Amino acid sequence: MTLLVLATIAAGGFAGCVGAMLGLGGGIFIVPFLNLVIGLPFPSATAVSLVSIVATSSVSATNPEQRKVTNLKLGMLLEAFSAPAALTAAYWAGSISEPTLRRIFAFSAIGIAIVMITRLNKRNVVLDPAFDIGPLGGRFYETESGKVVSYGVKRIPIACGTSVLAGILSGLIGIGGGIVKVPVLNAWCGVPMRAAAATSAFMLGITVVASAIPYYLRGDVVPQFAAATVLGVLAGGRLGIWLMPRIRARELKLMMIAMLLVMAVVYLVRAGKAGA
């Protein structure tokens, strides 16, 4: 058991690091690790992941560098759609079979990877300081260009609809929703990768608190693994925040795509074996 707990701390550290850089919360790594490596049932892995994502969000939200690029107005708007959907889906998850949840996880990851690939070389920033950012846009200092950049938020209905989907996936499979919000905000809504990731990290805590309530009431949270994951995530999250401005946006996107596709393949294989 001690070795499993130590391995969970290490996995939490990795998830926290990558999650903080990409605004994902780390659930897309924690859930497969706990479910496939440690052997926890999918609902328990989901519950532990949701608890740990609160830690990721806390680290990101309190970091001064992250706050500079976080779009609070956009985040609060989208959370009005994510949180109710997350709570509803978490209650619904108890009636869905584990192979089905695995397939949902896999196909969600594939779809998001495709969106990211189509926008791999696109950037949403504007260098003109007089650019009209609109009611939900923002400005921040970008290390890649060495200037203050501006952006506007487009296709707000798509962003709101995506937030509902993100909340549903958070409640069903414990991924926090950032894995959906970040690519869509970046690819279709005009939000730069760094701002999308920081805003998503800010939003995660609210979404997952709503998601976690039904799992806690059903007794799915495993305390020792939840504690171990949170310890790892807290340490890894701080490392990820330190690394984020030192890595180019394209590299962050490639990292996300690779992780999505690997997890999708693993879960499709496992779901097929479980259904056979």
N, C-alpha and C positions, 0 to 999 in steps of 0.2 A: 504493500500500500504506500509506503514511504517513497519508493521509486516512482510510482504513478503520480503522486502528488508533486514531486520535484519535476517530473516531465511536464505536468500540467502548468507549473509556474513558468517553465521555459517556453512552452507553447503560447501561454498568455503573453509573455514578453514579446514574442515574434508578432502575435496578432495585434498587440497594442502599438507596436512600432509602425507596422505597415498600415494599420487602421488609422492612426493619427496622421500619417502622411497623406492618405487618400480619402479621409473623411468617412471611413466605412464602419468604424466601431469594432471591427475585428471578428464579428460573428461568423463571417464566411469562412474563417480559418478555425475558429474555436469549435463550432458545431461539428464539422467533420472529424476533428481531432478527438473530441470527447466521445463521439458516436462510433467512429470506425477504429480508433486506436485504443482508447480507454475501455470502450464497450458499454458506455451508458446508453440506455434507451433514447430514442430521438427526442421525446418530450423532455427528458431530464437534461440532455445536452442543450436543447433549446433554452430551457429555464436558466441554466448556469450561464449560457452565453448572454442572455438578456441582463443578468445581474452584472456581468463584467463590462458590458457596454456602457452602463451608467458610469463606471470608473473612467472609461476612455473619454466619454463626453465631459466629465468633470475636469480631467487633465487639460483637454483642449480649450474648454470654455474659460478657464482661469489663466491661460497663458497669454501674456501681453502681445506677443507676435501674432498669435492666432486671432486675437480680438481685432487687430488692425485690418484684417482682410475679411472678417466675418460680416455678412450682411444681415443685421438683426431684423430689419423690417421684412425682408424676404423670408427669413427663417420663421418668424412668428406667424406670418400669413400661411405658410405651408403647413405648419404644425397644427393649425386649426382643422386641416383635412387628415393629417397622418394619425394623430392620437386617437380619435374616435374609431377609425378603421382598424388600428392596431388592437384596441381593446376588444372589439367585436370578433376579429379573427382569432385572437388568443382563446376565447371561449369556444369558438368553432373548431379549433385545432384538435381538441380532445376526441372528436368523432371521426377523424381522418386517419387512415392506415399509414404506417411508417413508409412502405414502398411508395405510396402516393406523395407523401411529403418529400421524399428524396427526389422524385421526378420533378416536383414543383421547384425544388432548389436547383436542380440541374438545368432545366429549361430556362429558368429565370437568368441564370448565370450566362448561358449561351446567348440569349437575346441581348443582354447588356454588353457582352463582349463585341457583338456585331456592331452595335451603335458606336462603341468606342473606336473600333477599327475605321469606321467611315469618317471619323473626325480626328484621326491621329495627328495630322499635320496642320490642323486648323487652330487659330488662336482668336480669342474673342475680345482682345484688349484694343483700346483706341488711345493713341498718344496725344491727341489734341486736348489740351486742358480746358478748352471752351466747349467740349462735347456735352450735349444735353443728355444726362444720365436718366432722366425721367423719375417717376416717383419711387421706383424700387431699385434703381441702379446704384453704382458705387464707384469709389476711387481708392487706390492703394498704391504703395511704392512696390515696384516689381524689380527684383534683383537681376533678372535676365536682361532687361532693357536699361536698367539703371535710371528709370524715370517713374513718375507718378502716372499710372494708367487709369483709364476710365472704361466703364462698360454700362450698357443698358440691359434690362431684363425683357426678353421677348417671349411671346407665346405663353402668357401667364396661365391661361386655362389648361394648357398641357402640363405646366409645372404643378398645378393644383391636382389634376387627375393623376399624375405620377405620384404625388404625395399620398393619395388614397391607396394606390397599388403598393407603395413602399410600406405603408402602415399594415396592410394585409399580410405582406411577406414577413414583416417583423413579427407579427402575432403568430403566424403559422410556423416559421422556420428559424426565428431568432437571429436574423441578420441585421437588425437595427434599421434597415431601410436605406442607409447611405449608399449601398451598392446599386440602388435604383436611382436615387435622387442625383448623385454626383454626375454620372454619365449623361443623364437627360438635361440637367441644368447646363452642363458644359456643351453638349452637342446641339441641343435644340433651342435653348433659352438664352444663349448669349452670355452666360456667366463664365469667366475664366476658371481654369482648373483649380487654381489655388483658392479662389474665393468660394467656389462650389464646395470644395473639400472642407474648408473652415466653417462654412455655414451649415453644412451637413453635420459636422461634428458637434456644433452647438445644439442642433435640433435632436440629436440622437437620444439624449437623456430623457427628454419629455416623451418621445415615442416609446422607448423601451419600458419606462415606468408603467405606462398604460398597458403594454403587452405583458409585463411580468405578473401583474395582479392575479389573473386566472391560474397561471402555472403555480404560483405560491399557494393559492387556495387549494389546488389539487395535490399539493405535496410533492411536486416534481423537482424542486430545488434540492440538490445534494450539497450540504454545507461545506464539507471538506474540499470538494472540487471547486465550489464557488469561491471560497476564500483563496485557494491557490491561484485560480485564474485571475482574480482581482489583483493579487500581489504582482503577478507577472505583467498584467496590463498596465498598472500604474507606472512601473519602471520602464516598460517598453514604450509607452505613450510619450514619455518625456524625451526619450531618444528619438522617436519619430518626429516630434515637433522640432527638435534641433536639426535633424537631417533635412526636413522638408524644403527650406529655402535654399539648400545646397544641392538640390537635385532638379534637373530641368523638367518642365512640364511634360514633354514628350516621353521622358523616361518613366515618369509617374504613370502615364497612360499605358505604356507597354507593360509595366509591372502589373497593373490592374488587369489587363487583358489576359496575360499569362496565368495569373492566379484564377481568374474566372473559368478559363477553359480547362485547367487541370482539375478543379473541383467538380466541374460539370461532368467530365468523363468518369471520375471516380464514383460519383453518385449515380450516374446512369448504369454503370456496371453493377453496383451494389443493389440498386432497385430491381434490375433484371434478375439477379440471383435470388433475391427475396421473393419475387413474384413467380419464380419457376417452380 
